[in-house]
């Protein structure tokens, strides 16, 4: 599903104009990104949880040369789907 298709679906399900649906989607995206940037956890019951996890620095290998490469620590976004969403996808 593309962003345009998602906006159309939001407009239909929410009985909104496409312009209002686009504004709503952008607001949700911005709010989630802003909260994650602050390190906050976002829980959407029945859908899942977004959280920021920190990975430790480690040493990897260059696959072409086999030389060791230092990989710095970083923050990543992790999504854990709810059981309800998992069941819906399975069906």
C-alpha positions as CSV (number, residue, x, y, z in Angstrom):
1,X,0.0,0.0,0.0
2,X,1.4,3.4,-0.9
3,X,0.9,6.6,1.0
4,X,-1.7,7.8,-1.5
5,X,-3.6,4.5,-1.1
6,X,-3.4,4.8,2.7
7,X,-4.7,8.4,2.6
8,X,-7.6,7.2,0.4
9,X,-8.4,4.4,2.9
10,X,-8.3,6.8,5.9
11,X,-10.6,9.2,4.0
12,X,-13.1,6.4,3.3
13,X,-13.0,4.8,6.8
14,X,-13.0,8.1,8.7
15,X,-15.5,9.8,6.3
16,X,-13.1,12.6,5.8
17,X,-12.0,14.5,2.7
18,X,-8.7,13.4,1.2
19,X,-7.1,16.6,2.3
20,X,-8.2,16.1,5.9
21,X,-7.0,12.5,5.8
22,X,-3.6,13.6,4.5
23,X,-3.3,16.1,7.3
24,X,-4.3,13.5,9.9
25,X,-1.7,11.0,8.5
26,X,1.0,13.6,8.5
27,X,0.2,14.6,12.1
28,X,0.4,11.0,13.2
29,X,3.7,10.4,11.4
30,X,5.2,13.6,12.9
31,X,4.0,12.9,16.4
32,X,5.4,9.3,16.3
33,X,8.7,10.5,14.9
34,X,8.9,13.3,17.5
35,X,8.2,11.0,20.4
36,X,10.7,8.4,19.2
37,X,13.4,11.1,18.7
38,X,12.9,11.9,22.5
39,X,13.3,8.2,23.3
40,X,9.7,7.7,24.3
41,X,7.8,4.5,23.8
42,X,4.5,4.5,21.8
43,X,1.9,1.9,22.5
44,X,-1.1,1.6,20.2
45,X,-3.4,-1.1,21.7
46,X,-4.5,-3.7,19.2
47,X,-1.7,-2.6,16.8
48,X,1.7,-2.7,18.5
49,X,4.5,-0.8,20.2
50,X,7.2,1.4,18.8
51,X,10.3,1.9,20.9
52,X,13.9,3.1,20.6
53,X,16.6,0.5,21.4
54,X,20.3,1.1,21.6
55,X,22.8,-1.3,20.0
56,X,26.2,-1.7,21.5
57,X,29.4,-0.9,19.5
58,X,30.9,-4.1,18.0
59,X,33.5,-5.3,15.6
60,X,32.3,-6.7,12.3
61,X,34.1,-8.0,9.2
62,X,34.3,-6.6,5.7
63,X,32.8,-9.4,3.6
64,X,35.1,-8.7,0.7
65,X,38.4,-8.5,2.5
66,X,37.7,-10.1,5.8
67,X,39.3,-7.2,7.6
68,X,37.8,-6.2,11.0
69,X,35.6,-3.1,11.0
70,X,34.5,-1.1,14.0
71,X,30.7,-0.6,14.0
72,X,29.7,2.2,16.4
73,X,26.8,2.1,18.8
74,X,23.5,3.5,17.5
75,X,19.8,4.0,18.3
76,X,17.3,2.0,16.3
77,X,13.5,2.0,16.1
78,X,11.9,-1.3,16.9
79,X,8.3,-2.3,16.3
80,X,6.6,-5.1,18.2
81,X,3.2,-6.1,16.8
82,X,0.4,-6.8,19.3
83,X,-1.1,-10.3,19.5
84,X,-4.2,-9.1,17.9
85,X,-2.3,-7.8,14.8
86,X,-0.3,-11.0,14.7
87,X,-3.5,-13.1,14.6
88,X,-5.0,-10.9,12.0
89,X,-2.0,-11.3,9.7
90,X,-2.0,-15.1,10.3
91,X,-5.6,-15.5,9.2
